[in-house]
Amino acid sequence: MEKNDLDQVVSVLANSRNTIVVTGAGISTEAGIPDFRGPDGIYRKLGENQVMNIININAFNRNPEEFYAFYRQHFVFPPAVPGKAHQVLADMEKKGRVKGIVTQNIDSLHEKAGSRKVIAIHGTADRYICRNRGCQVVYGDEYVKSYEDIVPRCKKCGSVLKPDVVLFGENIKNYVEARDMILGAQVLIVIGSSLTVYPLAGFVKEFSTFYQDLIIINKGRTQLDHAALLKIDGGHTGDTLEEINRQMDLRGK
Ligand SMILES: [Zn+2]
């Protein structure tokens, strides 16, 4: 990152009373989580249509065996640990520099790093919820990984468990809270998202229409580069954030 850019980010953040962060897959690829939409992601390998046809609420309801055969193969990961970028963001929240995070990621790495105010609009992959409305017991992924059948069932009532992630055909979680948090920001930092997935990209667009201080840290183009006060492209996101945080430490902000 160039020194001028660094100075500008630090002074913008130092003057902000409410900095909100939006994160996408790019922050987690540095922690070893595959990017579904990246060059090696399953969307490219299998085609978006096939993925959408299976990772879909109707397909789940109609044929949970087929759903889980696919889901277990492509969406259930070994435990991952937060990367440097996640850790720095948690530290920035502790120091009052970041007030909240809205994430598209389902890996829980922000929470694992210690961030407290996190809105995961696409849900959480290591949680499963009983489909029986009257039961709704929540299970961790260990239960599902070690379950003897391909379709995991509730041990209390025997109903099928559903991953606590937003499938195609379902609404995002916490729509209102996420939008409010983003539009209420004084400064918005987008990290590791090309801003193509709606409705989140729409919230950021709305923010950038009325406010000015949008900062984008992403490898490659995003849909809102033209609206950003500053775009930081390339480099390691964790290192970039660490440098910003260190400069703020030095300035006592
Ligand atoms: Zn149950």
Residues whose N, C-alpha, C, O or C-beta is under 5 A from the ligand:
A	BS01	ZN	C130 N132 C135 Q136 V137 C154 K156 C157 G158 S159
